[in-house]
């Protein structure tokens, strides 16, 4: 089955009873998929699941292809009532899971009866959990994606209590799995980076600070960027650049000198210098870093 396979009956939409009702939205729960890459020239960021491996795993556990939309929770989880019986799975940040008050496994397929409440509790390790339901969240696609983009406002609104989200038809039986691999969450976030393109805007001492100092994740971090606290990077030049393109993973340095790691909802252009770029494969770990987590940026050789 390809990533873009349709449900088994080929229908585009499921009946009205294939839906879930939001009982507890949590501090921030959004609909996410693999995002909408390729639209930066329109000012539209990629968006999509910040912890893509966790999103993919949740979908695999319930029999969905990788592009199917999941729910991405932040810190406090969420609770939803299913109008139809369905298989669900929770991955990403470790958290308690319950079905109508009875404990259920994290990281495994769970059968949820019609009318039952699937409760995804607060994260105990990590920051963002992913909730997949067989058939996926069938929100209306925008530019080929169902992802909520907090910067541009595209896609579904963040979840609110009482909201109703349609579910697609199941794609097929979930893949069998004896165990779910999970790397765990390190006490320190280590992010390799490639220097440039504007590293010449910083002194040697400033670049040494970036590569050797210990920063911490700021409480102001969000889906747009992981903001840091720590020693400022010393600038070699005053003023700002004309706006230029900003890639995913850019380490942009605003006037306060503290690096901001651009995540999936980042602006596509900016005028502050970029001291380096963290490759995409390392960003899932950043998505799970709670405020206060120590951060080290390591120059790639």
C-alpha positions as CSV (number, residue, x, y, z in Angstrom):
1,X,0.0,0.0,0.0
2,X,1.4,3.4,-0.9
3,X,1.3,6.4,1.4
4,X,-1.5,8.0,-0.6
5,X,-3.7,4.9,-0.7
6,X,-7.4,5.6,-0.2
7,X,-9.8,3.7,2.2
8,X,-10.9,0.3,1.0
9,X,-14.2,1.4,-0.4
10,X,-12.7,4.3,-2.3
11,X,-15.0,6.9,-0.8
12,X,-13.8,10.4,-0.1
13,X,-15.8,10.9,3.0
14,X,-17.2,8.7,5.8
15,X,-20.8,8.7,7.2
16,X,-21.7,11.4,9.8
17,X,-21.5,8.8,12.6
18,X,-17.8,8.2,11.9
19,X,-16.7,11.1,14.0
20,X,-15.2,12.1,17.4
21,X,-16.4,14.7,19.8
22,X,-13.8,16.7,21.8
23,X,-14.5,16.3,25.6
24,X,-11.2,17.9,26.8
25,X,-9.2,19.9,24.3
26,X,-6.1,20.3,26.4
27,X,-3.7,23.3,26.4
28,X,-3.0,22.9,22.6
29,X,-4.2,20.0,20.5
30,X,-4.0,20.3,16.7
31,X,-4.7,18.1,13.6
32,X,-1.5,17.2,11.9
33,X,-0.3,15.0,9.0
34,X,2.9,15.1,7.0
35,X,2.4,18.8,6.2
36,X,2.3,20.8,3.0
37,X,5.9,21.1,1.7
38,X,6.5,23.0,-1.6
39,X,4.6,26.1,-0.9
40,X,7.3,28.4,0.7
41,X,7.1,30.6,-2.4
42,X,3.6,31.4,-1.4
43,X,4.6,32.2,2.2
44,X,3.1,29.0,3.5
45,X,5.3,26.9,5.8
46,X,5.5,23.2,5.8
47,X,3.6,22.6,9.1
48,X,2.8,18.9,9.9
49,X,3.6,16.7,12.9
50,X,6.7,18.0,14.8
51,X,7.6,14.5,15.9
52,X,7.1,12.8,12.5
53,X,8.4,9.3,13.6
54,X,5.8,9.3,16.4
55,X,3.1,10.4,14.0
56,X,4.0,7.6,11.5
57,X,4.1,5.0,14.3
58,X,0.7,5.9,15.6
59,X,-0.8,5.6,12.1
60,X,0.9,2.2,11.5
61,X,-0.5,0.8,14.8
62,X,-4.1,1.5,13.6
63,X,-3.6,0.5,10.0
64,X,-3.4,4.0,8.5
65,X,-0.9,5.1,5.8
66,X,1.6,7.7,7.0
67,X,-0.2,10.8,5.5
68,X,-3.4,10.1,7.5
69,X,-4.1,13.0,10.0
70,X,-3.6,12.4,13.7
71,X,-4.1,14.6,16.8
72,X,-0.9,16.3,18.2
73,X,-1.4,17.1,21.9
74,X,0.9,19.4,23.9
75,X,1.8,18.7,27.5
76,X,-1.7,18.1,29.0
77,X,-3.1,15.6,26.5
78,X,-6.8,15.6,25.5
79,X,-10.0,13.5,25.7
80,X,-12.3,12.5,22.8
81,X,-15.6,10.6,22.6
82,X,-15.9,8.3,19.6
83,X,-19.3,8.1,18.0
84,X,-18.3,4.8,16.3
85,X,-16.2,1.8,17.5
86,X,-12.6,2.2,16.2
87,X,-9.0,1.3,16.9
88,X,-6.8,4.0,18.3
89,X,-3.2,4.4,19.4
90,X,-1.2,6.9,21.3
91,X,2.5,7.5,20.8
92,X,5.1,10.3,21.2
93,X,5.3,11.7,24.7
94,X,4.7,8.9,27.3
95,X,1.4,9.5,29.1
96,X,-1.4,7.6,30.9
97,X,-4.2,6.4,28.5
98,X,-7.7,5.3,29.5
99,X,-10.9,4.2,27.8
100,X,-14.0,5.2,29.8
101,X,-11.8,5.4,32.9
102,X,-10.1,2.0,32.5
103,X,-6.3,2.1,31.9
104,X,-5.2,1.2,28.4
105,X,-1.8,0.7,26.9
106,X,0.3,3.5,25.5
107,X,2.1,2.6,22.2
108,X,-0.3,-0.1,21.2
109,X,-3.6,-0.5,19.3
110,X,-6.6,0.0,21.6
111,X,-10.2,-0.9,20.6
112,X,-12.5,2.0,21.7
113,X,-16.2,1.1,21.7
114,X,-18.8,3.5,20.2
115,X,-19.7,6.2,22.8
116,X,-16.6,5.6,24.9
117,X,-14.1,8.3,25.9
118,X,-10.5,7.9,25.0
119,X,-8.5,10.0,27.5
120,X,-4.9,10.9,26.8
121,X,-3.4,12.2,30.0
122,X,-0.6,14.7,30.7
123,X,2.8,13.9,29.4
124,X,5.1,12.2,31.9
125,X,8.1,12.2,29.6
126,X,8.3,14.5,26.6
127,X,5.9,17.2,25.4
128,X,3.8,16.1,22.5
129,X,1.7,12.9,22.1
130,X,0.1,11.6,18.9
131,X,-3.4,10.1,18.8
132,X,-4.2,8.1,15.7
133,X,-7.7,6.7,15.0
134,X,-8.4,4.1,12.2
135,X,-9.4,6.0,9.1
136,X,-7.6,9.2,10.2
137,X,-9.0,12.6,11.0
138,X,-11.0,13.5,7.9
139,X,-10.7,17.3,8.1
140,X,-11.0,19.3,4.8
141,X,-7.6,19.4,3.1
142,X,-6.0,22.8,2.3
143,X,-3.2,22.9,-0.2
144,X,-3.1,19.1,0.0
145,X,-2.8,18.8,3.7
146,X,-5.1,18.6,6.8
147,X,-2.4,20.1,9.1
148,X,-3.1,22.9,11.4
149,X,-0.7,25.8,10.7
150,X,-0.5,28.1,13.7
151,X,1.5,30.8,11.8
152,X,-0.6,31.2,8.6
153,X,-3.9,30.0,10.1
154,X,-4.4,27.3,7.4
155,X,-6.1,24.0,8.2
156,X,-8.5,23.2,11.1
157,X,-8.6,25.3,14.2
158,X,-6.9,24.0,17.3
159,X,-9.3,21.7,19.1
160,X,-11.9,23.2,21.4
161,X,-14.2,21.5,23.8
162,X,-17.3,20.3,22.0
163,X,-15.8,20.3,18.6
164,X,-16.7,17.5,16.2
165,X,-14.1,16.0,13.9
166,X,-15.0,13.6,11.1
167,X,-13.2,10.3,10.8
168,X,-12.3,8.6,7.5
169,X,-13.2,5.0,6.7
170,X,-10.6,2.4,8.0
171,X,-7.9,1.6,5.5
172,X,-7.4,-2.0,6.7
173,X,-6.2,-4.1,9.6
174,X,-3.3,-2.6,11.6
175,X,0.2,-4.0,11.1
176,X,1.1,-6.7,13.6
177,X,3.8,-5.6,16.0
178,X,5.3,-7.5,19.0
179,X,6.9,-4.4,20.4
180,X,7.0,-0.7,19.7
181,X,10.5,0.8,19.5
182,X,10.9,4.0,21.6
183,X,14.2,5.8,22.0
184,X,13.2,7.5,25.2
185,X,13.8,11.1,26.0
186,X,17.3,12.3,26.9
187,X,17.9,14.6,29.9
188,X,19.8,16.9,27.5
189,X,18.9,17.9,23.9
190,X,21.9,17.7,21.6
191,X,21.4,19.2,18.2
192,X,24.1,18.9,15.4
193,X,24.2,21.9,13.1
194,X,25.9,23.0,9.9
195,X,27.2,26.5,10.1
196,X,26.0,29.3,7.8
197,X,24.7,30.8,5.7
198,X,25.2,34.0,7.8
199,X,27.7,32.8,10.4
200,X,30.0,35.7,9.2
201,X,27.6,38.0,11.1
202,X,29.0,36.7,14.4
203,X,32.4,37.0,16.0
204,X,34.6,34.0,16.6
205,X,33.7,34.3,20.3
206,X,30.0,34.3,19.3
207,X,30.3,31.2,17.2
208,X,32.3,29.5,20.0
209,X,29.4,30.3,22.4
210,X,26.9,28.6,20.0
211,X,29.0,25.5,19.7
212,X,30.1,25.1,23.4
213,X,27.6,26.8,25.7
214,X,24.7,25.1,27.4
215,X,21.3,26.7,26.6
216,X,17.9,25.8,27.9
217,X,14.5,25.5,26.2
218,X,12.5,28.6,26.9
219,X,8.9,28.4,28.1
220,X,8.1,30.6,25.0
221,X,9.0,27.7,22.7
222,X,6.1,26.6,20.4
223,X,5.4,25.0,17.0
224,X,7.0,28.0,15.2
225,X,10.3,27.8,16.9
226,X,12.2,26.4,19.9
227,X,13.4,29.5,21.7
228,X,16.4,29.3,24.0
229,X,17.7,30.9,27.2
230,X,21.4,31.3,27.9
231,X,24.4,33.3,26.9
232,X,23.9,35.6,23.9
233,X,25.9,35.2,20.7
234,X,28.2,38.2,20.1
235,X,27.5,39.9,16.7
236,X,30.2,41.1,14.3
237,X,27.8,43.4,12.4
238,X,25.1,45.8,13.4
239,X,21.8,46.1,11.6
240,X,19.7,43.5,9.9
241,X,19.6,41.7,6.6
242,X,17.0,42.2,3.9
243,X,14.4,39.4,4.2
244,X,15.5,36.1,2.8
245,X,14.3,32.6,2.7
246,X,14.3,30.6,6.0
247,X,14.7,26.8,5.9
248,X,13.3,24.3,8.4
249,X,15.9,23.8,11.2
250,X,17.4,27.3,10.8
251,X,19.1,28.7,13.9
252,X,18.0,32.3,13.6
253,X,19.5,34.8,16.0
254,X,17.3,37.9,16.9
255,X,18.7,41.1,18.4
256,X,18.8,39.5,21.9
257,X,21.5,37.1,20.7
258,X,19.6,33.9,21.7
259,X,19.2,31.3,19.0
260,X,15.7,30.3,17.8
261,X,15.4,26.9,16.2
262,X,12.8,27.1,13.4
263,X,10.3,24.2,13.5
264,X,7.5,23.2,11.2
265,X,5.3,26.4,11.4
266,X,8.2,28.8,11.0
267,X,8.0,31.9,8.8
268,X,9.3,31.3,5.3
269,X,11.3,34.5,5.2
270,X,13.2,36.6,7.8
271,X,15.7,39.4,8.3
272,X,17.7,38.1,11.3
273,X,21.0,36.3,10.5
274,X,21.0,32.5,10.5
275,X,24.1,31.1,12.3
276,X,23.5,27.5,11.3
277,X,21.0,24.9,10.3
278,X,20.0,21.7,12.2
279,X,19.2,18.9,9.7
280,X,15.6,17.8,9.7
281,X,16.3,14.3,11.1
282,X,17.2,15.8,14.5
283,X,14.1,17.9,14.9
284,X,11.8,15.2,16.3
285,X,13.9,15.3,19.5
286,X,13.5,19.1,19.7
287,X,9.7,18.6,19.5
288,X,9.7,16.6,22.7
289,X,12.0,18.9,24.7
290,X,10.1,20.5,27.7
291,X,10.9,24.0,29.0
292,X,14.1,24.0,31.0
293,X,15.7,21.1,29.1
294,X,19.4,21.8,28.6
295,X,20.4,22.3,24.9
296,X,23.7,21.9,23.2
297,X,24.4,22.8,19.6
298,X,27.2,20.7,18.1
299,X,29.0,21.8,14.9
300,X,28.9,19.0,12.3
301,X,32.2,18.1,10.7
